[in-house]
Amino acid sequence: MFRIFGPPGTGKTTTLLNMVDKALSEGVAPHQIAFLAFTRKAANEAKERASDRFNLNPTTDLFYFRTLHSLAFRLLNIKVKDIMQKKHYDELSAHIGFKLNVKNTRAFEDTPVGISEHPILSLINLARLKKTSLSTEYNETHISHTWHEVDYVARSYEKYKKINGLIDYTDMLYLFALDAEKIVPRFKLCFLDEAQDLSPLQWDIAHALDRRSEKMFCAGDDDQCLYRWAGADVDHFINLPGGSEVLEQSYRIPRSVHEVATRIVKRIHHRFPKNYRPREVEGKVERLPSLEEVDMSEGTWLIMAQANYMLSPLAEDLKSHGYLFERNGSRSISEKLSTAVNNWELLRKGGTIDEPTAKILYSYMSGNGVRVERGKKQITGETFTLKSLREDHGLLADSGMIWNEALDKIPEQERAYVTALLRRGEKFNARPRIRLSTIHGTKGGEAQNVVLFTDLTKAALDSSGDDLHRVFYVGVTRTQSNLFIIEPEDYTRAYVL
C-alpha cells in the first residue's frame, strides 16, 4: 500500500485523479480501477471527470467509483429494506422507553460522524468502528447515562435488529470486512482518499482491498486528521509500512500564512515528517479585536470557530450588517423569502411568474381583503403578470407598493434583515460569498479570506494535545490569501497562534 501525503492545498485528490487518467489512457479497463472516497460528492467528482474525458458510462463502466459504504452495499447485495431507518429507531424507542433520535441520513457517506443524535447509539457505533468493547468506550466518555442504561440499550438494539432481520451502516462495514476477500474483484489499481480518517474497522476493509489489488494508493494527511474522537485511527496511517510520497507544493497557502501553519504543525508530536512550499505570494496575517474590524464587502470568506455555539452571535452580527451568508449548509435567508422579494419586484417591472412562485407570494400576503381578496388565496394557472393577478386572482397590492408593503406577512426580524441586505446590495439568488462554520465542518473547504476565532470550549482546553493542534492547523490553512485572527474574549481559554 503506497501512501501519498498531501499537505493543505497540494492537490492530493487531483493527483489521484491524474493517476486514474493516466491508467485509463494507457488502456487499463475502467472496471479494473476502484476509486473510493469518504463522500458521495468526492466519489461522483472522480466518476464525472473520468466519464467526461474518456466517454465512459458512469454507471456501468465506473461501477467501483464510490464510497466504502456504497461498495459494501452493492457487493453484499443488500436491499434498502434491510437497513435500519428512522421508523425502526422510533419503534425501538417506544418499545424500550428511550428516545433514540436519528438524523435524516444521506445514505452511504463514509464520514466518521454517525447518524445518531443519541449519545448511547453514538457510543455503540464508536466502539464498533474502533473495534473496542462498549465498556472501554463508556469508561473513556463523559456520557450522562449510567452503564446499566447503556448496556440495556445496546442489548435491546442488537436484539431488535436480529428479530427484524435488519442491519445498520456499521453492520454493513463489519459484514464487508468479513467477506471482502471473497466478494471484491481483482483490481489493477485501487485509490483511497482521506485515509487519515479511517477507523480500525475501515482499515480492515482497506487492507482487504490492498490484497485484491495489484497496486493500491492511500492518500491523506495525518496533520489534518480531525476525527479521532469519532474513531479515526491516524496512527495506523502514519505507521503503515511501504513506500510514500509527499506532495511538496501548495497551490493555496501564501507565505505569511504558511509561517503560522508551520509553527502550529511543529507542536504536533506524533506525525509523519513532511515539508511543503507555499505559493509565491506574501498574503496577509492580521490580528484583530473583533469581527467588527473586518471589511467583508468583497471576495470569498470563511469564518470559523472551534464550537458551533460560538457561531450564533457571529451570525447575528453578519445579519445586522446586511451580509448574505451560509451556515451549516443553509443560506441566511430562506429560498422562499428571497423568491418572494425578488419576484414581487419582477412583477412590478412588468415581468411574468409561474404558479409555484405566485403561491409563495400569496403566502406572504394577508388575505381577507388586506392584500388579497377574501377566498382568493387558492391560485391556479401557468403564468401570471401583476395585471392578471389583480384582475383574475384577487390581488389587491399594486405596483406602487414595494416588497415590504406588499408582502406584509414577512416577520419583522426577517423584514429588517432583507432591508439590510438590500442596503448593502447583496443579491439574494447568488451563492453566498461568506460561509460560517466550525473548523471541523469546513475541512476540505477554502476561501480567499479566513477569519479564525481562537476561543476554546472547556472540553477542548482540557483535551489539548495533538488533536487540538490539528484543528487549528486545518483552520489557518483554509485561506488562499488573507488570515484574520480574532483575539479571544478570555486569554486563559484560547488557542495561542
N, C-alpha and C positions, 0 to 999 in steps of 0.2 A: 504494500500500500504506500504510494508516494504522496507526500504532503506538499501542498502549496500554501505557504503563509502569505496572507495578503493584508498588510497594514492599511490603515484608512486611506481610501481614495486611490489605491494602486491598481484597481481594475481586476480584482480577483475573479469575479463572476465572468467578466468579459474574457479573461484569459482562458477559462474553462470553455466558454462558447467558441472561442477561436480554435481550440483543440478539437471541438466537435466538427467545426467547419473543415478543418484540415483532414480529419479522418474521413468525412463524407466525400470530400474532393478526391481522396486517394482510393475511393472505391469500397470503403467499409460499408456494409449493408446497414441501413438505418435501424433495423430490428436487432442488430448486434451491439448497439450503443444504449446504455442507460444513463440518464441524467436525472439525478434525484436531488430535490431541493426541499427546504423547510416549508415553503408556502406555495400554494397553487399559482400565485402571481409569478413567482420566480420560475417555476416549472413551465408555466404557459409561455413566458417570455422566451425561454430557451426553445420551446417547441415551435413558436411562431417564427423565430429567426431561422431555424433550420428548414422549416417548411417553405418559407418565402424564398430563401436563397437557392434551394435545391429542388423546388417544385414538388415537395413531398406532401402526402396526405397526413395531416397532424394526428388523426385518429388511428389510422391503421399502420402507417409507416413509423410513426414516432410513439408507439404504444408505451415505451418504457421511459418517457419523459414525464415524470410525475413526482408526487411526494411519497415518502415511505409508507404512510398510512394508505394512500391510494394504491400503491403497488401491492401491499398486503391484501387489501380488499379485493383487487382483481385476481391475484394469483391464488388466493384461498377460496375464490368463488363464493364470497359472502354476499348475501342479499340484504338490502336496506332494512327489510322487515326483521332481520336477525339482530339489529343493533339497538341498544338502549336509546330511547327517545325521551323527550320531556314528559310525555304522557305516562311512561313507565316509571320515571322518577316520582311523578305525582302520586301514582298508585302505591308505590312502595312507601312514600312518605305517610300516606293515610293509614297504611297497614301498621307501621312501626311507631308512629307518633313523633317523627322527626321531619321537619320541613326541609327536604333536600333540594334546595334551589339549584337550577342549572341554567346556564346561558343558552341562547339560541346558537348552536354551534355551526360553524362553516365546516362541513364535512371534509375530512382528510387533510387538514392542516397539521403540520408537524411541529408547530411552535410549542415550546415546553409548557406553556400555561394551559392547564386543563380546562374542561368545560364547566367544572363545578364551581359554584359560588359558595357552597357549604364547606366549612373548614374540615369536617370529618371526611367527606368524599375526597377533598384535595389531598389530605394526608394519606388516605388509602392509595390514591393514584401515585403519589410521590414515592411511597415505599416500593411499589411495584416497578416503577421506572428505574429506581436506584437499585433494585434487587436486594433490598434490605427488609428486615422484619418490621411490621407495623409498630411493635412495641419500641423498637430502636428509634424510629422516626418520632413517635409520641414523646419519648423522653428528651428529644432534642428540640421540641417545639414549645411555643407558649400558648397553645390552644386552650381555650377556656373550658372545654368539656373534660369530664373525668375519663379515665381509662375504661371504666365499665361501659360508659356510653359509646366510646369509640369502638370498642370490641363488639358491642351489641350491634351497632350499625354495620360494621364490616361483615359480621357473620350473616346478618339479615340480607345484606346486599348480595353476597355470593349465593345465598340460598334462593333469593328471588330470581337471579339470572339463571340458575340451574333449572329451577322448576319451569320457567317460561322459555327456556331454550334461547336465551339472549346473551349477547356479549357487549362489552363497551369498547372504546377505542384503544385502551391499553391492552385488553384481551387480544385485540386484533394484532398488535405488535408482538405479544407473547406467543401467540399461535404461529405467527410468521417466523419468528426466531427459531421455533422448534422444527419447522418443516422447510425452511428456506433452501437448504441444500438439495432437497428433493424436488421442489417445485420451481425454483428460479432457473431459467435457461442459461446457457453459456453465453457470456458476453465477450466481445473483443475489447471493449472499453467500458468502464463504469466511472461516472463522475458523481461526487457527493459534495454539495456545497454547505457552508456554515457548520463544518464538522465540530467546531469548538462547543457547540450547543447540544451535542448528542448525549443522551442519558446512557447509563450502562446497558439497559435493555436495547436501546437503539444501536449501541456499539456491537452487540451480539449479531444484529442483522447486518451491520456494515462489514463485519469480518466474514460472515457467510457470503455476502456479495463479492468480497475480495477473492474468496476461494473459487467462486464461479466465474471469475473474470480473468482474462489474460493480463490486463493492466487496470489498476484502479487508482484514481486520483481523489484525494480528500483535500478540500480547500477550506481555509478558515483563518482565524487569528485569535490566539489564546488571550491576547491583551484586550480583546473586545467581547470576552465571554461575560454576559450579564445574567445568566440564568442558573447559576449553581444552586440558588435557593429553590429552583424548580426541578432539580435533578441532573443538570448538565455536568458531565464528567470531563472537565477541561484537562485534568491531569493525564487522562488516558490519551488525549490528542497530543499533548506535549511529549509524552514518553513513548509514543509509537516507534517501533524500530523501522528501519528502512530509510530511503533517501528523502530529501526535501529540497525545496527551493523557496527563497524569499523574494517576493516582488519588491523591487528597490526604488521605484519612482512613484510618488504620489502625484496624481493629476488634480487634486483638490486642495490640499493644505498649503497655505503660504508660509514663508519663512518664520515670521513672528509667531504664528500660532504653533508651528512645528516645535519651536523652542519651549513653549508652555507644555505641549504634549510630551516632549522628551523628559521634562522634569517630572511629570506625573508617572510616566511609564517606568522610570528608574526606581520608583517606590515599590513596584510590584516585585516581590521576592521570588516567586516561583513562576517562571516564564521561559519561553523559548527565545534565546537572544536573537534579535533582528534589528537591522538598521535600514532606514529608507530615506530618500531625499525629498525635500519639499518642492513645491513649484518655484520657479524663478521669479516670484513676485514677493514683495515685502508683506502686504496685508497690514492689518492693524489689530492690536490688542489694547483695549481700553477698560479701565476700572471706573465704575460709576456708582453713585449712592443709591439710585433708584431707576425704575423703568421710565419715569417722567423725563429723564435726561436723554432718552434715545429718540431720535427722529426716524420714524419708520415709514415715511411718506413714499419712499421708492425702494425698489429691489425686493428680493425674497428674504423672508425672515423665519427663523426657528427660535422660539422662546421656550426654554427648558428649565424644569426644576426637578429636584430629586423625588418628590412625592406628589401625588395627584391633588391632595387637598390644598397644596400651595398654589395651584393654578387658578383656583376660583377667584381670589382677589385680583389676579392679573387679568383674568377675562373681563371683570367689571371695569378695570382701568382702560382696557382696549375699547370696550363699548362706549365708555364716557367720552373717549377721544375720537369716536367715529371710525374705527378701523374694522374692516371685514376680516375675519379670521376663521380658522378651523381648529376644533379641539376634539380629540378622540374620534376623528373621522367625520365629525358633524360640523357644518357651517354655522357661524354665529347667528345667522338669520335663516329661518326655515325657507325651503324652496317654495312652499305655499305662499308665504308672505311676500317674498321677493317677486314671485309670479304675479301676485295681485297688484302690487305697486307699479311694477313695470308695465303691465298690460292695461291698467287704468289710464296711465299716461299715453300709451299707444292708442287707445280708443279716442282720447281727447284730440289726438293729432290726425284722426281720420283713419286709423288702422282697423284691421279685422282680427277677431279672435275666434277660437273654436269652442265647442261646448264644454269640455272639462275646465277650460280657463274661465269661461263665463260663470260656471258654478262656483269656482274658487272666489271670484269677485263678489258674487252674491253672498257667500258665506261670511264676508267681512262687512256686509251692509245690513242695517236694521230694516226689518220688514214693517208691516202694519202701517204703511203709508209714510214712513220716515224717509227711507232711501229707495224702498221697493214697495209697490202697492201690495195691500193685503192679499194673501193667497197666490202671489205670483212668483214665489221663490223657486218653484219647480220649473226648470227650464230645459227644453229640448230643442235640438236643431244642429246643423252642421257648422255654420259660421255666423258671426254676428258683428255688426257695427254698433257704434253708440246710438245711431239713429234707430236701427232695428230693435235694439234693446228697449229704447224708450217707447217706440210706437207699438211693439208687439209683445213685450215681455215685462211690462210693469215697472221698468226702471224710472225712478224719479230724479236721481242725481243727473246733473247735466255737465256739459263741457266747461262750464265756468267754475266747477269745483275741482281743486287739485286733490291729489290722492288722500291727504289726511282729512279732508272734508267729506269726500265720497265714501271712503272706507271707514265709517265711523265706529265699527266694532273692533278695530285693532286695539289691543290693550295699551294703556298709557305708557307703560315701560318700553314696549316694542315700538310704539309711535315715536318716543324720544330717541330711541336708537336709530331708527330709519332716518329721522331728521338729521342726526349727527353724521350718518353715513353719506347722505346726500350733500351735506355741507362740505364734507371732505372730498366729495367727487368719486366715491367708491362705486364700482359697477357691480350690481347685485348678481348678475348672471356670470360673472367672472370667477375663475378658481381663486380662492383666497391666496394672497401673497404671503400671509402670515400664518404660521402654524404654532399652536400652543400644545406642548406635550411634556410628559415625563421623559427623563433621559432613557429609561427602558423602552418607552413607547416609540422612540424615534430612531432606534437602531436601523442602520441602512439608509437613513434619510440624510439630506444635505440641503443647504441654503447658502445664498450669498452672504448672509449675515446671521450670526448666532448670538442670542442673549442668554447667558447662563447664570442662574441663581445658585448661590453656594450654601444656602441654608440646609440643615440636615434634620431629619427626624431623630428622636432619641434612639430608636432601634438601629438606625444607620450609624449613629455616632458610637453606639456600644459595639456594633459588629466590626467596624473599621476594617483594617487589613486589606489584602489584595483585591477583594471584591469591590470595595468602595473606590479604590484607586482606578479599577477598570471602568466603573460607572462614569467617573468624571473624565477619564481618558476618552471614552466614547463621546461624551458631551462636547468637549472642546474640539474634537476632530470632525464635527459635522459641518464646519464652516468652509466656504470657498474663498472668502476674502477677509471678513472682519469678525472679531470676537469681542463682545461686550460682557464683562464680568461684573455682576451686580453684588455690591458688598452686602454682607449678611445683616440681619437685624440683631443677632446675638453672636459675637465672635467666638464664644465658647461652644456654640453648636453650629459650626460651619466647617466646610472643607476648605483648606488653605491652598490657594492656587498661586 
